[in-house]
């Protein structure tokens, strides 16, 4: 059970660092070159589009297991320490914020209604 706990902690750390890198990229104290790299890594990590699609067996998850953590590692090593510390504090605060299940339900409902409307529109074309 120990490996499960350590894997869960590793995943939480990755999530926090993705958000921290995003905040660090927006910090004016971050140099421009590092800022662009940080934005690229955060955008790739948060994007639903992968370099290698997940449906490809085995290698489909390589970007999730290798590319994102390596990109984070590079950006974190290049960031100035005060910027990284402040960004991690902001990321921890963002993660700790309560989630609104009502808002999530509203968004899901809007997507369902849009999907049904699109389906109705497609059926009316035939």
N, CA and C of each residue as an Amber inpcrd file, in Angstrom:
protein
   378
   0.8290000  -1.1970000   0.0000000   0.0000000   0.0000000   0.0000000
   0.8660000   1.2520000   0.0000000   2.1060000   1.1300000   0.3590000
   3.0240000   2.2590000   0.4120000   3.2630000   2.8690000  -0.9690000
   3.3830000   2.0130000  -2.0100000   3.6130000   2.5350000  -3.3480000
   2.4120000   3.3350000  -3.8430000   1.2140000   2.9450000  -3.4080000
   0.0060000   3.6700000  -3.8040000  -0.0050000   5.0650000  -3.1920000
   0.3770000   5.1660000  -1.9380000   0.4370000   6.4610000  -1.2680000
   1.4910000   7.3480000  -1.9010000   2.6570000   6.7750000  -2.1910000
   3.7150000   7.5840000  -2.7940000   3.3400000   8.0240000  -4.2080000
   2.6460000   7.1730000  -4.9540000   2.1900000   7.5480000  -6.2960000
   1.1620000   8.6610000  -6.2200000   0.2550000   8.5760000  -5.2640000
  -0.7560000   9.6130000  -5.0880000  -0.0950000  10.9450000  -4.7120000
   0.8840000  10.9020000  -3.8230000   1.6050000  12.1180000  -3.4300000
   2.3840000  12.6980000  -4.6090000   2.9780000  11.8420000  -5.4350000
   3.7090000  12.2940000  -6.6160000   2.7500000  13.0040000  -7.5840000
   1.5700000  12.4230000  -7.7850000   0.5820000  13.0280000  -8.6880000
   0.0990000  14.3660000  -8.1450000  -0.1160000  14.4580000  -6.8400000
  -0.5200000  15.7360000  -6.2450000   0.5790000  16.7800000  -6.4050000
   1.8300000  16.3480000  -6.2440000   2.9570000  17.2690000  -6.4300000
   3.0480000  17.7810000  -7.8570000   2.8010000  16.9000000  -8.8220000
   2.8000000  17.3030000 -10.2350000   1.6930000  18.3150000 -10.4770000
   0.5130000  18.0450000  -9.9420000  -0.6200000  18.9610000 -10.1160000
  -0.2870000  20.3250000  -9.5250000   0.2680000  20.3360000  -8.3190000
   0.6270000  21.6000000  -7.6800000   1.6980000  22.3260000  -8.4850000
   2.6900000  21.5800000  -8.9880000   3.7670000  22.2240000  -9.7360000
   3.3030000  22.7630000 -11.0830000   2.3300000  22.1180000 -11.7260000
   1.7800000  22.6480000 -12.9800000   1.1280000  24.0040000 -12.7110000
   0.3490000  24.0730000 -11.6530000  -0.3090000  25.3360000 -11.3060000
   0.7280000  26.3710000 -10.8770000   1.7400000  25.9410000 -10.1350000
   2.8030000  26.8610000  -9.6900000   3.5810000  27.4030000 -10.8910000
   3.8620000  26.5590000 -11.8680000   4.5810000  27.0070000 -13.0670000
   3.7320000  28.0160000 -13.8340000   2.4310000  27.7990000 -13.8750000
   1.5350000  28.7620000 -14.5210000   1.6120000  30.1180000 -13.8090000
   1.5270000  30.0930000 -12.4810000   1.6210000  31.3470000 -11.7280000
   2.9950000  31.9950000 -11.8820000   4.0370000  31.1930000 -11.9040000
   5.3890000  31.7280000 -12.0620000   5.5580000  32.3720000 -13.4420000
   4.9120000  31.8080000 -14.4470000   4.9980000  32.3740000 -15.7960000
   4.3380000  33.7430000 -15.8690000   3.3840000  33.9890000 -15.0100000
   2.6940000  35.2770000 -14.9900000   3.3830000  36.2920000 -14.0850000
   4.3890000  35.8700000 -13.3460000   5.1010000  36.7490000 -12.4170000
   6.0780000  37.6380000 -13.1880000   6.0250000  38.9650000 -12.9750000
   6.9350000  39.8570000 -13.7010000   8.4080000  39.6500000 -13.3480000
   8.7040000  39.0020000 -12.2390000  10.1020000  38.7630000 -11.8570000
  10.7190000  37.5910000 -12.6140000   9.9070000  36.8600000 -13.3610000
  10.4110000  35.7310000 -14.1450000  10.9830000  36.2520000 -15.4540000
  12.2180000  35.8490000 -15.8060000  12.7960000  36.2670000 -17.0950000
  11.9420000  35.7840000 -18.2680000  11.9680000  36.5440000 -19.3590000
  11.0830000  36.2670000 -20.4910000  11.2760000  34.8810000 -21.0840000
  12.5050000  34.4390000 -21.2450000  12.7410000  33.1200000 -21.8510000
  12.1470000  32.0140000 -20.9770000  12.3470000  32.1200000 -19.6810000
  11.7980000  31.1220000 -18.7570000  10.2810000  31.2430000 -18.7090000
   9.7860000  32.4590000 -18.8030000   8.3400000  32.6870000 -18.8050000
   7.6730000  31.9870000 -19.9900000   8.2730000  32.1080000 -21.1630000
   7.7140000  31.4500000 -22.3500000   7.7640000  29.9300000 -22.2160000
   8.8790000  29.4090000 -21.7100000   8.9980000  27.9680000 -21.5050000
   7.9810000  27.4920000 -20.4630000   7.8260000  28.2540000 -19.3880000
   6.8690000  27.8920000 -18.3370000   5.4480000  27.8980000 -18.8820000
   5.0980000  28.8840000 -19.6860000   3.7610000  28.9230000 -20.2890000
   3.5360000  27.7350000 -21.2120000   4.5640000  27.3820000 -21.9800000
   4.4350000  26.2340000 -22.8870000   4.2300000  24.9330000 -22.1060000
   4.9950000  24.7510000 -21.0400000   4.8630000  23.5290000 -20.2360000
   3.5030000  23.4820000 -19.5470000   3.0860000  24.5930000 -18.9610000
   1.7810000  24.6200000 -18.2850000   0.6430000  24.4100000 -19.2860000
   0.7320000  25.0500000 -20.4370000  -0.3170000  24.8920000 -21.4530000
  -0.3870000  23.4500000 -21.9370000   0.7720000  22.8240000 -22.1540000
   0.7770000  21.4340000 -22.6090000   0.2150000  20.4990000 -21.5370000
   0.5860000  20.7560000 -20.2880000   0.1270000  19.9000000 -19.1910000
  -1.3830000  20.0330000 -18.9840000  -1.9250000  21.2150000 -19.1790000
  -3.3530000  21.4500000 -18.9520000  -4.2040000  21.2160000 -20.1950000
  -3.5660000  21.0850000 -21.3510000  -4.2880000  20.9290000 -22.6040000
  -4.8600000  19.5140000 -22.7520000  -6.0560000  19.4070000 -23.2940000
  -6.6000000  18.0700000 -23.5400000  -5.9730000  17.3980000 -24.7630000
  -5.1850000  18.1300000 -25.5310000  -4.5440000  17.5900000 -26.7270000
  -3.1340000  17.1410000 -26.3530000  -2.8080000  15.8910000 -26.6780000
  -1.5050000  15.3240000 -26.3590000  -0.6560000  15.2020000 -27.6110000
   0.6530000  15.2310000 -27.4050000   1.5890000  15.0040000 -28.4990000
   1.4140000  13.5850000 -29.0300000   1.2860000  12.6430000 -28.1100000
   1.0430000  11.2400000 -28.4490000  -0.3530000  10.9020000 -27.9150000
  -1.3200000  10.5900000 -28.7910000  -2.6800000  10.3110000 -28.3160000
  -2.7080000   9.1500000 -27.3200000  -3.5580000   9.2740000 -26.3090000
  -3.6190000   8.2770000 -25.2410000  -4.1570000   6.9250000 -25.7120000
  -4.8650000   6.8860000 -26.8330000  -5.4300000   5.6130000 -27.2700000
  -4.3770000   4.6880000 -27.8810000  -3.1630000   5.1890000 -28.1350000
  -2.0860000   4.3370000 -28.6310000  -1.5510000   3.5440000 -27.4400000
  -1.5850000   2.2140000 -27.5180000  -1.1820000   1.4000000 -26.3690000
   0.2440000   1.7090000 -25.9030000   0.4330000   1.7410000 -24.6480000
   1.6800000   1.9270000 -23.9170000   2.2930000   3.3020000 -24.1570000
   2.7040000   3.6100000 -25.3910000   3.3820000   4.8890000 -25.6130000
   2.4370000   6.0850000 -25.5660000   1.1390000   5.8290000 -25.5670000
   0.1620000   6.9150000 -25.4910000   0.2250000   7.6780000 -24.1900000
   0.7050000   7.0220000 -23.1410000   0.8140000   7.6860000 -21.8400000
   2.2200000   8.1870000 -21.5490000   3.1400000   8.0670000 -22.5120000
   4.5090000   8.5300000 -22.2960000   4.5750000  10.0260000 -22.0180000
   3.7670000  10.8090000 -22.7290000   3.8120000  12.2490000 -22.4920000
   3.3310000  12.5890000 -21.0920000   2.3320000  11.8510000 -20.6040000
   1.8350000  12.1090000 -19.2510000   2.8400000  11.6840000 -18.1920000
   3.5880000  10.6330000 -18.4740000   4.5170000  10.1010000 -17.4800000
   5.9410000  10.6250000 -17.6080000   6.3110000  11.1180000 -18.7910000
   7.6840000  11.5760000 -18.9960000   7.8030000  13.0370000 -19.4150000
   7.0860000  13.4220000 -20.4500000   7.2640000  14.7600000 -21.0240000
   6.8530000  15.8490000 -20.0480000   5.6760000  15.7160000 -19.4480000
   5.2000000  16.7460000 -18.5120000   6.1060000  16.8510000 -17.2880000
   6.4410000  15.7320000 -16.6010000   7.3420000  15.8760000 -15.4470000
   8.7280000  16.4070000 -15.8100000   9.2590000  16.0060000 -16.9580000
  10.5710000  16.5230000 -17.3620000  10.5030000  18.0160000 -17.6790000
   9.4320000  18.4330000 -18.3550000   9.2540000  19.8670000 -18.6210000
   9.1400000  20.6600000 -17.3310000   8.3720000  20.1320000 -16.3900000
   8.2440000  20.7980000 -15.0840000   9.5890000  20.8720000 -14.3810000
  10.3440000  19.7850000 -14.4160000  11.6500000  19.7570000 -13.7560000
  12.5820000  20.8170000 -14.3320000  12.5870000  20.9360000 -15.6430000
  13.4570000  21.9320000 -16.2920000  13.0390000  23.3440000 -15.8960000
  11.7400000  23.6260000 -15.9750000  11.2590000  24.9690000 -15.6380000
  11.5220000  25.2860000 -14.1730000  11.2620000  24.3350000 -13.2920000
  11.4540000  24.5700000 -11.8590000  12.9210000  24.8450000 -11.5440000
  13.8270000  24.1650000 -12.2210000  15.2590000  24.4060000 -11.9900000
  15.7070000  25.7650000 -12.5210000  15.0200000  26.2580000 -13.5540000
  15.4090000  27.5470000 -14.1390000  14.7770000  28.7420000 -13.4290000
  13.6730000  28.5170000 -12.7240000  12.9730000  29.6250000 -12.0630000
  13.7720000  30.1690000 -10.8860000  13.7320000  31.4900000 -10.6930000
  14.3420000  32.0560000  -9.4800000  13.6190000  31.5170000  -8.2400000
  14.3610000  31.2130000  -7.1940000  13.7960000  30.5840000  -5.9900000
  12.6610000  31.3860000  -5.3610000  12.7760000  32.7290000  -5.2220000
  11.6540000  33.4780000  -4.6220000  10.3760000  33.3960000  -5.4630000
  10.5200000  33.3970000  -6.7750000   9.3520000  33.3000000  -7.6660000
   8.6950000  31.9330000  -7.5050000   9.5110000  30.8830000  -7.4690000
   8.9720000  29.5340000  -7.3170000   8.2770000  29.3710000  -5.9710000
   8.8700000  29.8850000  -4.9130000   8.2640000  29.7690000  -3.5760000
   6.9160000  30.4830000  -3.5290000   6.8470000  31.6840000  -4.0850000
   5.5850000  32.4350000  -4.0970000   4.5420000  31.7350000  -4.9670000
   4.9750000  31.1820000  -6.0960000   4.0440000  30.4920000  -6.9940000
   3.5070000  29.2220000  -6.3390000   4.3510000  28.5060000  -5.5980000
   3.8810000  27.2880000  -4.9150000   2.8840000  27.6300000  -3.8100000
   3.0840000  28.7510000  -3.1300000   2.1260000  29.1840000  -2.1060000
   0.7760000  29.4890000  -2.7550000   0.8080000  30.2040000  -3.8890000
  -0.4420000  30.5060000  -4.6030000  -1.1100000  29.2370000  -5.1180000
  -0.3070000  28.2800000  -5.5960000  -0.8650000  27.0210000  -6.1040000
  -1.5080000  26.2260000  -4.9790000  -0.8620000  26.1740000  -3.8240000
  -1.4490000  25.4720000  -2.6730000  -2.7720000  26.1120000  -2.2710000
  -2.8230000  27.4450000  -2.3030000  -4.0630000  28.1480000  -1.9520000
  -5.1580000  27.8600000  -2.9830000  -4.7890000  27.7950000  -4.2540000
  -5.7800000  27.5130000  -5.3000000  -6.3240000  26.0960000  -5.1800000
  -5.4630000  25.1540000  -4.8450000  -5.8990000  23.7620000  -4.7080000
  -6.7810000  23.5910000  -3.4820000  -6.4830000  24.3450000  -2.4240000
  -7.2270000  24.2060000  -1.1690000  -8.6050000  24.8630000  -1.2190000
  -8.8570000  25.7160000  -2.2110000 -10.1580000  26.3750000  -2.3170000
 -11.2700000  25.3520000  -2.4730000 -12.4040000  25.6140000  -1.8380000
 -13.5130000  24.6610000  -1.9830000 -14.0350000  24.6510000  -3.4190000
 -14.5160000  23.4940000  -3.8230000 -15.0500000  23.3380000  -5.1700000
 -16.5700000  23.4540000  -5.1160000 -17.1180000  24.0280000  -6.1570000
 -18.5650000  24.1780000  -6.2250000 -19.1410000  23.0700000  -7.0980000
 -19.7800000  22.1040000  -6.4560000 -20.3970000  21.0220000  -7.2140000
 -21.6220000  21.5250000  -7.9690000 -22.2710000  22.5470000  -7.4570000
 -23.4120000  23.1290000  -8.1590000 -22.9630000  23.7380000  -9.4890000
 -21.8620000  24.4890000  -9.4630000 -21.3420000  25.0920000 -10.6970000
 -20.9380000  24.0000000 -11.6900000 -20.3210000  22.9380000 -11.1970000
 -19.9430000  21.8300000 -12.0790000 -21.1820000  21.2040000 -12.7060000
 -22.2360000  21.0300000 -11.9140000 -23.4720000  20.4520000 -12.4250000
 -24.1010000  21.3500000 -13.4890000 -24.0320000  22.6620000 -13.2790000
 -24.5750000  23.6040000 -14.2680000 -23.8040000  23.4840000 -15.5820000
 -22.4800000  23.4040000 -15.5010000 -21.6860000  23.2660000 -16.7270000
 -21.9970000  21.9560000 -17.4480000 -22.1190000  20.8800000 -16.7050000
 -22.4620000  19.5940000 -17.3210000 -23.8340000  19.6770000 -17.9680000
 -24.7870000  20.2940000 -17.3010000 -26.1250000  20.4410000 -17.8510000
 -26.1100000  21.2680000 -19.1370000 -25.3270000  22.3470000 -19.1500000
 -25.2200000  23.1750000 -20.3610000 -24.6530000  22.3510000 -21.5090000
 -23.6190000  21.5400000 -21.2560000 -23.0360000  20.7030000 -22.3110000
 -24.0330000  19.6540000 -22.7970000 -24.8140000  19.0880000 -21.8980000
 -25.8220000  18.1020000 -22.3000000 -26.8770000  18.7530000 -23.1810000
 -27.3380000  19.9330000 -22.7870000 -28.3440000  20.6460000 -23.5870000
 -27.7730000  20.9920000 -24.9550000 -26.5270000  21.4500000 -24.9950000
 -25.8950000  21.7680000 -26.2840000 -25.7630000  20.5180000 -27.1510000
 -25.3840000  19.4050000 -26.5470000 -25.2730000  18.1500000 -27.2840000
 -26.6100000  17.6910000 -27.8230000 -27.6610000  17.7910000 -27.0180000
 -28.9960000  17.4200000 -27.4780000 -29.4720000  18.3420000 -28.6010000
 -29.2040000  19.6340000 -28.4650000 -29.5850000  20.5800000 -29.5180000
 -28.8310000  20.2780000 -30.8090000 -27.5540000  19.9430000 -30.6940000
 -26.7680000  19.5990000 -31.8730000 -27.3070000  18.3170000 -32.5140000
 -27.6400000  17.3260000 -31.6910000 -28.2160000  16.0860000 -32.2110000
 -29.5430000  16.3340000 -32.9040000 -30.3780000  17.1710000 -32.3010000
 -31.6620000  17.5200000 -32.9150000 -31.4340000  18.2190000 -34.2530000
 -30.4590000  19.1110000 -34.2970000 -30.1440000  19.8230000 -35.5420000
 -29.6610000  18.8420000 -36.6090000 -28.8100000  17.8900000 -36.2240000
 -28.3320000  16.8980000 -37.1910000 -29.4880000  16.0490000 -37.7230000
 -30.3990000  15.6540000 -36.8400000 -31.5370000  14.8520000 -37.2730000
 -32.4750000  15.6480000 -38.1780000 -32.5660000  16.9410000 -37.9750000
 -33.4590000  17.7540000 -38.8110000 -32.8990000  17.9410000 -40.2100000
 -31.6070000  17.7070000 -40.4090000 -31.0000000  17.8490000 -41.7300000
 -31.3770000  16.6920000 -42.6450000 -31.7380000  15.5640000 -42.0710000
 -32.0250000  14.3830000 -42.9010000 -33.4600000  14.3050000 -43.3190000
